[in-house]
Amino acid sequence: MESLIRDIHDFPTPGVVFKDLTPVLADPAGLRDAIDTMVTLAPEGIDMVAGVESRGFWFAPSIALALGCGFVAMRKPAKLPGPVLRRPVTLEYGEDELAVHTGQIPAGARVLIVDDVLATGGTLMGAADLVEDADASVAGALLFLELTALDGRAALEERGIDVRTAIRA
């Protein structure tokens, strides 16, 4: 899996080394290995899997199916019709917002948050806020790739979030 990840320098801004995961997705064995590894790492007792837009969508629905639970999409602004819960998120190179349909996460549910890459942890902190705003609990965060130099894990673990990653780089 790791050998399929491609580095793209100075994207989306100068100085950033973007980790392109699309070669993993394009390779049937790589994709199967990624999903299987992440499912193995998932904590037990999950009621719902929340995928963070957009690249969390690549993994979260398959993980939800394998775990036998539902999937909820955490979207960027203005992507969901109807009433939504919203939270701002701080990215490693900017600001954004996540939203989820009101009522889509059942109160009391144990929610596993899935995304592609853990960098600074800002997106996952916002996602965790959304889960808690829905009166549910964060069962953990599951990522395909963790960029250890950016230490996003520290803030999440300080908050009590169980962080699990398939690859640490």
Kinemage of the C-alpha trace (Angstrom):
@kinemage 1
@onewidth
@group {chain A} dominant
@subgroup {mainchain}
@vectorlist {calphas} color= white
{ca met a 1} P 0.000 0.000 0.000
{ca glu a 2} L 2.637 2.489 1.058
{ca ser a 3} L 4.525 2.168 -2.209
{ca leu a 4} L 1.396 3.301 -4.077
{ca ile a 5} L 1.221 6.693 -2.316
{ca arg a 6} L 2.552 9.486 -4.524
{ca asp a 7} L 4.071 12.746 -3.213
{ca ile a 8} L 3.094 15.913 -5.048
{ca his a 9} L 5.186 18.897 -4.002
{ca asp a 10} L 3.790 22.427 -3.599
{ca phe a 11} L 0.148 21.371 -3.775
{ca pro a 12} L -2.268 22.918 -2.888
{ca thr a 13} L 0.085 25.680 -1.736
{ca pro a 14} L 3.861 26.172 -1.889
{ca gly a 15} L 5.728 24.168 0.728
{ca val a 16} L 3.036 21.497 1.147
{ca val a 17} L 3.795 17.911 0.137
{ca phe a 18} L 0.418 16.471 -0.842
{ca lys a 19} L -0.001 12.733 -0.329
{ca asp a 20} L -1.874 11.474 -3.399
{ca leu a 21} L -3.803 8.332 -2.498
{ca thr a 22} L -5.498 7.890 -5.869
{ca pro a 23} L -2.937 5.271 -6.990
{ca val a 24} L -3.993 3.164 -3.957
{ca leu a 25} L -7.615 3.419 -5.082
{ca ala a 26} L -6.759 2.605 -8.703
{ca asp a 27} L -4.975 -0.606 -7.737
{ca pro a 28} L -7.486 -3.370 -6.839
{ca ala a 29} L -5.067 -5.116 -4.461
{ca gly a 30} L -4.038 -1.809 -2.901
{ca leu a 31} L -7.641 -0.751 -2.364
{ca arg a 32} L -8.607 -4.121 -0.872
{ca asp a 33} L -5.553 -4.027 1.419
{ca ala a 34} L -6.394 -0.471 2.539
{ca ile a 35} L -10.017 -1.320 3.396
{ca asp a 36} L -9.148 -4.645 5.048
{ca thr a 37} L -6.421 -3.043 7.152
{ca met a 38} L -8.678 -0.215 8.280
{ca val a 39} L -11.537 -2.591 9.147
{ca thr a 40} L -9.126 -4.657 11.255
{ca leu a 41} L -8.085 -1.499 13.138
{ca ala a 42} L -11.651 -0.353 13.876
{ca pro a 43} L -12.726 -0.448 17.518
{ca glu a 44} L -15.598 -2.721 18.515
{ca gly a 45} L -19.143 -1.619 19.245
{ca ile a 46} L -19.556 0.916 16.441
{ca asp a 47} L -23.103 2.054 15.603
{ca met a 48} L -22.287 4.470 12.764
{ca val a 49} L -19.338 5.391 10.546
{ca ala a 50} L -18.943 9.077 9.686
{ca gly a 51} L -16.921 9.837 6.567
{ca val a 52} L -15.338 13.263 6.230
{ca glu a 53} L -15.646 14.990 2.839
{ca ser a 54} L -14.247 14.379 0.524
{ca arg a 55} L -11.554 11.776 0.744
{ca gly a 56} L -13.013 10.125 3.829
{ca phe a 57} L -15.819 9.101 1.467
{ca trp a 58} L -13.332 6.856 -0.322
{ca phe a 59} L -13.032 4.547 2.681
{ca ala a 60} L -15.936 5.111 5.091
{ca pro a 61} L -18.861 3.446 3.240
{ca ser a 62} L -16.885 0.234 2.668
{ca ile a 63} L -15.786 0.202 6.303
{ca ala a 64} L -19.378 0.759 7.441
{ca leu a 65} L -20.564 -2.179 5.334
{ca ala a 66} L -17.816 -4.433 6.690
{ca leu a 67} L -18.697 -3.444 10.268
{ca gly a 68} L -22.431 -3.915 9.665
{ca cys a 69} L -23.462 -0.363 10.439
{ca gly a 70} L -24.640 2.792 8.693
{ca phe a 71} L -22.690 5.600 7.061
{ca val a 72} L -23.183 9.328 7.552
{ca ala a 73} L -21.555 11.950 5.348
{ca met a 74} L -19.847 14.947 6.935
{ca arg a 75} L -19.968 17.504 4.149
{ca lys a 76} L -18.418 20.834 3.267
{ca pro a 77} L -20.590 23.993 3.327
{ca ala a 78} L -23.756 24.194 1.195
{ca lys a 79} L -23.674 20.535 0.144
{ca leu a 80} L -26.582 19.263 2.259
{ca pro a 81} L -30.207 20.355 1.836
{ca gly a 82} L -32.376 20.885 4.874
{ca pro a 83} L -31.441 21.502 8.496
{ca val a 84} L -27.837 20.722 9.410
{ca leu a 85} L -25.435 20.887 12.314
{ca arg a 86} L -22.294 22.873 11.396
{ca arg a 87} L -18.798 23.216 12.817
{ca pro a 88} L -15.786 25.221 11.638
{ca val a 89} L -12.552 23.296 11.050
{ca thr a 90} L -8.968 24.497 10.912
{ca leu a 91} L -6.905 22.864 8.185
{ca glu a 92} L -3.124 22.803 7.878
{ca tyr a 93} L -3.430 25.456 5.161
{ca gly a 94} L -6.752 27.215 5.745
{ca glu a 95} L -10.227 27.204 7.277
{ca asp a 96} L -13.363 25.305 6.310
{ca glu a 97} L -16.609 23.984 7.744
{ca leu a 98} L -18.247 20.582 8.117
{ca ala a 99} L -21.963 19.848 8.288
{ca val a 100} L -24.169 16.827 8.891
{ca his a 101} L -27.930 16.457 8.491
{ca thr a 102} L -29.769 17.085 11.738
{ca gly a 103} L -31.040 13.779 13.108
{ca gln a 104} L -28.890 11.559 10.903
{ca ile a 105} L -26.611 10.557 13.778
{ca pro a 106} L -28.796 8.884 16.413
{ca ala a 107} L -28.482 10.242 19.956
{ca gly a 108} L -26.335 7.885 22.010
{ca ala a 109} L -24.690 6.288 18.967
{ca arg a 110} L -21.011 5.323 19.068
{ca val a 111} L -19.569 6.924 15.942
{ca leu a 112} L -16.303 6.058 14.225
{ca ile a 113} L -14.926 9.021 12.258
{ca val a 114} L -13.091 7.990 9.075
{ca asp a 115} L -10.860 10.170 6.922
{ca asp a 116} L -7.944 9.664 4.582
{ca val a 117} L -5.077 11.615 6.186
{ca leu a 118} L -4.346 12.852 9.695
{ca ala a 119} L -2.293 16.041 9.464
{ca thr a 120} L -2.859 18.708 12.146
{ca gly a 121} L -6.088 17.138 13.437
{ca gly a 122} L -8.271 20.209 12.848
{ca thr a 123} L -10.745 18.457 10.560
{ca leu a 124} L -11.145 15.546 12.953
{ca met a 125} L -11.664 17.893 15.896
{ca gly a 126} L -14.518 19.569 13.983
{ca ala a 127} L -15.936 16.169 13.047
{ca ala a 128} L -15.813 15.084 16.695
{ca asp a 129} L -17.629 18.298 17.672
{ca leu a 130} L -20.395 17.456 15.173
{ca val a 131} L -20.784 13.955 16.612
{ca glu a 132} L -21.071 15.383 20.112
{ca asp a 133} L -23.478 18.114 18.918
{ca ala a 134} L -25.735 15.240 17.820
{ca asp a 135} L -25.655 13.850 21.391
{ca ala a 136} L -23.600 10.877 20.227
{ca ser a 137} L -20.121 9.769 21.267
{ca val a 138} L -16.892 9.499 19.309
{ca ala a 139} L -15.812 5.857 19.374
{ca gly a 140} L -12.547 6.742 17.643
{ca ala a 141} L -10.897 8.153 14.567
{ca leu a 142} L -9.667 5.858 11.819
{ca leu a 143} L -7.295 7.151 9.144
{ca phe a 144} L -5.522 5.613 6.203
{ca leu a 145} L -2.384 7.763 6.560
{ca glu a 146} L -0.952 9.754 9.469
{ca leu a 147} L 1.626 12.482 8.852
{ca thr a 148} L 3.484 12.108 12.148
{ca ala a 149} L 5.596 15.261 11.743
{ca leu a 150} L 2.447 17.413 12.018
{ca asp a 151} L 1.460 15.776 15.358
{ca gly a 152} L -2.300 15.913 14.847
{ca arg a 153} L -2.628 12.823 17.025
{ca ala a 154} L -1.615 14.706 20.188
{ca ala a 155} L -4.596 17.087 20.266
{ca leu a 156} L -7.038 14.271 19.470
{ca glu a 157} L -5.664 11.971 22.158
{ca glu a 158} L -5.624 14.856 24.642
{ca arg a 159} L -9.350 15.117 23.981
{ca gly a 160} L -9.709 11.389 24.659
{ca ile a 161} L -10.180 10.299 21.049
{ca asp a 162} L -8.773 6.877 20.179
{ca val a 163} L -6.733 7.391 16.986
{ca arg a 164} L -5.898 4.460 14.721
{ca thr a 165} L -4.015 4.661 11.437
{ca ala a 166} L -3.126 2.126 8.752
{ca ile a 167} L 0.111 3.886 7.772
{ca arg a 168} L 2.282 6.316 9.731
{ca ala a 169} L 4.722 8.390 7.700
